Amino acid sequence: MSAANVVAFIGLGNMGTPMARRLVESGLEVVGSDISAEARERLVEAGGTAVADAAQAVERADAVILMLPNSDIVEAAAAGILPSVQPGALVIDMSSSEPLRSRELAGVVEQSGARFIDAPVSGGVGGARAGTLTIMVGGAEADVQAALPVLEVLGRPTHVGAVGAGHALKAINNLMSATHLWASSEAMLTGIAFGLDPEVMLDAINGSSGRSGSTQHKWPNFIVGETYDSGFGLALMLKDMRIATGLAERLGVPHTLTDAAVAHWEAADAELGAGADHTEVARWLREHLATPAEGATA
Ligand code: NAD
């Protein structure tokens, strides 16, 4: 795709806004849409064009990027835009959607005369701003190749398999990430309750075998300073965990530990409510600390 191409961007939230901004900055013409007027305004400030009607956004687009909360919303948005999508245009679902539903959606998109790939991302809002997202791409080779010039503006795309493969891998990654975050938060809170300094702990752990993205990134950047502002919602993480454990169930793979993780995240979600950042599970756990047994602290 050349710089003259038009990209439609549907879903201008925490991730969509910085991603669309990067596309604008790369010289592409970006026409975006979101149900939120505030989100549309952010794209205009970034130099893009914003329209309330998503169907209008896709009319001239060679590539249509979806960056929406979940498969229900992706499918509803697709139904609204497909009659207006150009023949041969590439619909790229960068949301973290359900892989089996993505396969079905690919068939619907193809029937309408367009093409479909899934290209979910990892790397958070920081990665979206910096254009360093890990992009897990599922689709036919020719379609993936056609998408590369746009995807490379946003990060590092890797072709991981057929349609749905990207979405499967993304959910699996987040199941691991969420399970790590819960386990490392219980472990970190144990050390803190014992009297250890969290920064000292993280320094040692990050040079040891207990380290993970949670100890290297989430604890130091969002939890120790109690900002809880990663920009990734708790409810979205829980959605991804359920997608991955649902896949394990369908494939006959044991998922006892990760089922327990889902139940823990569900308990936190029920109390923290809509709008909570996913890193707030550490705060929620700390608030559920019981009184230490006598002689247990340093
Ligand atoms: P978000 O909730 O901040 O943004 C979603 C946007 O979609 C909102 O602006 C909302 O108004 C808009 N929207 C909802 N329904 C719509 C519709 N029918 N038509 C048009 N717009 C609609 O979510 P986010 O954090 O940007 O995440 C988007 C996707 O990316 C999710 O699937 C999420 O799981 C995934 N993801 C998020 C992160 C992160 O760090 N935030 C990282 C990787 C992947």
Boltz pocket constraint, residues with backbone or C-beta under 6 A from the ligand:
constraints:
  - pocket:
      binder: B
      contacts: [[A, 10], [A, 11], [A, 12], [A, 13], [A, 14], [A, 15], [A, 16], [A, 33], [A, 34], [A, 35], [A, 36], [A, 39], [A, 54], [A, 67], [A, 68], [A, 69], [A, 70], [A, 73], [A, 76], [A, 77], [A, 94], [A, 95], [A, 96], [A, 97], [A, 121], [A, 122], [A, 123], [A, 124], [A, 125], [A, 230], [A, 231], [A, 232], [A, 233], [A, 236], [A, 237]]
      max_distance: 6.0
